[in-house]
Amino acid sequence: MKTITSLFSEERNQLQTDIDNTIGIEQIVKLVQNRLDNLERIYIEKLNLAQVRLASFFLDTLRQSIATLAAANYLQVAPTEQRQITNPSTKLFSSRLILKLLKGLIYIGILGSLFSLTKTTPGAWMAILLTSLLIGLEIVLQLELKNQQNNSISEGLLELPQPILRVDSKVFLDHLGDALNTIDLAVARVEESNKHEGDLAIEELPELLNFLQRLVGASKLDKPQMAHELAKLLPQILMSQGINAQIYRANSDREYFDFEPSIDPDTKEHVTLTPALLKGDRLIRRGRVIEPAYSSSRE
């Protein structure tokens, strides 16, 4: 019987490729859960009822755990973080404003000095004109620089890297494989427990051993009545082990019994030679029944 870990190992490479090629956490969750459904259908085919129930319980829990991945989402930038980003530029703007004021005062001082020279030096008007042109160029350059800065800030905001939420397929599948191996270990323990129950030595069943001891004693004493009374204790001993002895009735399930035709043609009733032994819904030993030679049930 293949373990679910070995079945998973056969499909791991393809599953890892599919996860790497899938965009979106919800799609990955559905992909993995579908693969687990396929593995479960193949795995439980060779298990008994107790093992199927245990494996199904663990796999349902595993599927629910994987579904929690869908809670992961992109984190939006908070307004406080945006204000923190703009604070340095505000400080820089204040420093530049002070420098511009100082430049303005210097230009005003130069122009004032030149105007005072026009009374004594006619050529001072040319210096005033050149200074005015220099001031105009400075203003134009500052406006152009401001526009470039605004454009660069806008482009920077537009070009902010978008967050990408990805699943590390190797790490994810490593943990998934560990979980499936745990299921294999639990199922194997159930199988070993069932084998142990089936291989119990007679000395580990004190009630049955006590009954056999008393029955042998009755046989040695040649007391059939005592043996008959002891036989009445058998159903009680079987019930203590969870085993029910079922006698065949007309409405009983025929699948629990083997039938033999009666050699007496006058026999009209079914005779149970050995009852069927059932533990819960599981048949342990089939019973034997003698039925009429021409029973309508056989026809």
C-alpha positions in Angstrom: 0.0 0.0 0.0 1.4 3.4 -1.0 1.6 6.1 1.7 0.1 9.5 1.0 3.6 10.9 1.4 4.8 8.7 -1.6 1.8 9.7 -3.6 2.6 13.4 -2.9 6.3 13.0 -3.8 5.2 11.7 -7.3 3.3 14.9 -7.9 5.4 17.4 -6.0 7.5 18.7 -9.0 4.4 19.4 -11.1 2.6 21.0 -8.1 5.6 23.2 -7.4 5.6 24.3 -11.1 1.9 25.0 -11.0 2.2 27.1 -7.8 5.1 29.2 -9.3 2.9 29.8 -12.4 -0.2 30.8 -10.4 -0.8 34.5 -9.5 -3.0 35.1 -6.5 -3.2 33.4 -3.1 -6.8 32.3 -3.5 -5.9 30.5 -6.7 -3.0 28.7 -5.0 -5.2 27.6 -2.1 -7.8 26.1 -4.5 -5.0 24.4 -6.5 -3.5 22.7 -3.5 -6.9 21.7 -2.0 -7.9 20.1 -5.3 -4.6 18.1 -5.3 -5.2 17.0 -1.8 -8.7 15.8 -2.8 -7.2 13.7 -5.6 -4.5 12.2 -3.2 -7.2 11.4 -0.6 -9.3 9.5 -3.2 -6.3 7.3 -4.2 -5.0 6.9 -0.6 -8.1 5.7 1.2 -8.9 2.9 -1.3 -6.7 0.4 0.6 -7.5 1.6 4.1 -10.0 0.0 6.6 -12.9 2.0 8.0 -11.0 3.3 11.1 -8.0 4.4 9.0 -10.3 6.1 6.5 -12.0 8.1 9.3 -8.7 9.1 10.8 -7.1 10.1 7.5 -10.1 12.1 6.4 -10.2 14.0 9.7 -6.5 15.0 9.4 -6.9 15.9 5.7 -9.9 18.1 6.4 -8.0 19.9 9.1 -5.0 20.3 6.7 -7.3 21.8 4.0 -8.8 24.3 6.5 -5.3 25.3 7.6 -4.2 25.9 4.0 -7.3 28.1 3.5 -5.9 30.6 6.0 -3.4 31.7 3.4 -6.2 33.5 1.7 -6.2 36.0 4.6 -2.9 37.5 3.3 -3.4 40.8 1.5 -1.5 43.8 0.2 -0.7 46.5 2.9 -1.8 50.1 2.0 0.5 53.0 3.0 -1.1 54.8 5.9 -1.6 58.6 5.8 0.9 59.1 8.7 3.6 57.3 6.7 2.8 59.7 3.8 3.3 62.7 6.0 6.6 61.3 7.3 7.8 61.1 3.7 6.9 64.7 2.9 8.4 66.2 6.0 12.0 66.3 4.7 11.0 68.1 1.6 9.2 70.7 3.7 12.3 71.4 5.7 14.3 71.7 2.5 11.8 74.2 1.0 12.2 76.4 4.1 16.0 76.5 3.7 15.7 77.4 0.0 13.2 80.2 0.8 15.7 81.8 3.3 18.4 81.7 0.7 16.2 83.3 -1.9 15.3 86.1 0.5 19.0 86.7 1.2 19.7 86.8 -2.6 16.9 89.3 -3.0 18.3 91.6 -0.4 21.7 91.4 -2.0 20.3 92.3 -5.4 18.3 95.2 -3.9 21.5 96.5 -2.2 23.4 96.3 -5.5 20.7 98.2 -7.4 20.5 100.9 -4.7 24.2 101.5 -4.9 24.1 101.7 -8.7 21.2 104.2 -8.6 23.2 106.4 -6.3 26.1 106.4 -8.8 23.9 107.6 -11.7 24.2 111.2 -10.5 27.9 111.3 -10.8 28.7 108.4 -13.3 26.5 108.2 -16.4 27.8 104.7 -17.2 26.2 103.3 -14.1 22.9 102.9 -16.1 24.5 100.1 -18.1 25.5 98.3 -14.9 21.9 98.7 -13.6 20.6 97.2 -16.9 23.0 94.2 -16.7 22.1 93.6 -13.1 18.4 93.7 -13.9 18.9 91.1 -16.7 20.9 89.0 -14.2 18.0 89.2 -11.7 15.5 88.2 -14.4 17.6 85.2 -15.5 17.9 84.1 -11.9 14.1 84.3 -11.5 13.5 82.3 -14.7 16.0 79.7 -13.6 14.4 79.3 -10.2 11.0 78.9 -11.8 12.3 76.3 -14.2 14.0 74.4 -11.4 10.8 74.4 -9.4 8.9 73.0 -12.3 11.5 70.2 -12.8 11.3 69.3 -9.1 7.5 69.1 -9.1 7.6 66.9 -12.2 10.3 64.6 -10.7 8.2 64.3 -7.5 5.1 63.4 -9.5 7.0 60.8 -11.5 8.5 59.4 -8.4 5.1 58.9 -6.8 3.8 57.3 -10.0 6.8 55.0 -10.2 6.6 53.7 -6.6 7.2 49.9 -6.7 4.0 47.9 -6.3 4.0 45.2 -3.6 4.0 41.6 -4.9 2.6 38.9 -2.7 4.3 35.5 -3.5 4.3 32.0 -2.0 7.7 30.3 -1.7 6.6 27.0 -3.3 9.6 25.0 -1.9 9.1 26.0 1.7 5.3 25.6 1.4 5.5 22.1 -0.1 8.2 21.1 2.5 5.8 21.9 5.3 2.9 20.2 3.4 5.0 17.0 3.0 5.7 17.0 6.8 2.0 17.2 7.5 1.2 14.3 5.2 4.0 12.3 6.8 2.3 12.8 10.1 -1.0 11.4 8.6 0.9 8.3 7.5 2.3 7.8 10.9 -1.1 8.1 12.6 -2.7 5.7 10.1 0.2 3.2 10.5 -0.4 3.2 14.3 -4.1 2.3 13.8 -3.1 -0.6 11.6 -0.6 -1.9 14.1 -3.2 -1.6 16.9 -5.7 -3.6 14.8 -3.0 -6.3 14.2 -2.3 -6.4 17.9 -5.9 -6.9 18.7 -6.2 -9.8 16.2 -3.0 -11.5 17.5 -4.0 -11.5 21.2 -2.8 -14.7 22.9 -5.5 -16.6 24.8 -3.7 -15.9 28.1 -4.5 -12.2 27.5 -8.3 -13.0 27.5 -8.9 -14.0 31.2 -12.7 -14.4 30.8 -12.4 -16.8 27.9 -9.5 -18.7 29.6 -11.6 -19.1 32.7 -14.6 -20.4 30.7 -12.4 -23.0 28.9 -10.9 -24.1 32.2 -14.3 -24.7 33.7 -15.5 -26.4 30.6 -12.6 -28.8 30.6 -13.3 -29.5 34.2 -17.0 -30.3 33.5 -15.8 -32.6 30.7 -13.4 -34.4 32.9 -16.1 -34.9 35.5 -18.4 -36.2 32.8 -21.2 -33.8 33.8 -23.0 -32.7 30.6 -25.5 -30.6 32.5 -22.7 -28.5 34.0 -21.2 -28.1 30.5 -24.6 -27.0 29.2 -24.9 -24.4 31.9 -21.4 -23.1 31.2 -22.3 -22.8 27.5 -25.0 -20.3 28.4 -22.2 -17.9 29.5 -20.7 -17.7 26.1 -22.8 -14.8 24.8 -22.0 -12.8 27.9 -18.2 -13.5 27.4 -18.5 -12.4 23.7 -20.4 -9.3 24.6 -17.6 -8.3 27.0 -15.4 -8.1 23.9 -18.0 -6.2 21.9 -18.9 -9.3 19.8 -22.5 -10.2 19.1 -23.5 -13.8 18.2 -26.4 -13.5 15.7 -28.7 -16.4 15.1 -30.3 -16.7 11.6 -33.9 -15.6 11.3 -36.1 -15.3 8.2 -35.5 -11.6 8.1 -31.8 -11.7 8.9 -29.1 -10.7 6.4 -28.2 -13.8 4.4 -24.8 -12.3 3.7 -23.6 -13.2 7.2 -24.2 -17.0 6.8 -23.3 -20.0 4.7 -26.2 -22.2 3.8 -26.3 -26.0 3.4 -29.4 -27.9 2.2 -31.0 -30.4 4.6 -30.7 -34.1 3.8 -34.2 -34.5 5.3 -36.8 -33.6 2.7 -39.4 -33.1 5.5 -37.4 -30.3 7.2 -39.4 -27.0 7.0 -37.3 -24.8 9.3 -33.9 -23.2 9.1 -31.4 -24.6 11.7 -28.5 -22.4 12.8 -25.4 -24.6 13.3 -23.1 -21.8 14.2 -24.1 -18.2 14.7 -22.5 -15.3 12.9 -20.1 -13.2 14.9 -20.2 -9.4 14.4 -18.3 -6.6 16.1 -20.3 -3.5 15.5 -21.1 -3.5 11.8 -18.1 -5.6 10.9 -18.5 -9.4 10.3 -15.8 -11.4 12.1 -17.0 -15.0 11.4 -19.7 -16.2 9.1 -22.4 -18.5 10.5 -23.6 -21.8 9.1 -27.3 -22.6 8.5 -29.1 -25.8 7.4 -32.1 -24.8 5.3 -34.9 -26.9 3.8 -34.0 -28.8 0.7 -36.5 -26.8 -1.4 -36.5 -23.5 0.4 -38.3 -20.7 -1.3 -35.3 -18.5 -0.4 -33.0 -20.6 -2.6 -35.5 -20.6 -5.4 
